[in-house]
């Protein structure tokens, strides 16, 4: 059997234990297993679901944005 990489996302227990059950394609054999644990980054959100500090970072971030001249428009007939 060739090496096989299996990626999964799981949740740990309150005491910090991770229980894994992984199906592999080899039965009744010795295998080497490598486990890398990487915490999932979670962004704090406010009561409306927006990331904390989002509006403070975004509001006013384009201070020089101005609408240019729109030129001359034709005069249209009034609606009835």
Secondary structure, 3 states (H helix, E strand, C coil): CCCCCCCCCCCCCCCCCCCCCCCCCCCCCCCCCCCCCCCCCCCCECCCCCECCHHHHHCCCCCCCCCCCCCCCCCCCCCC
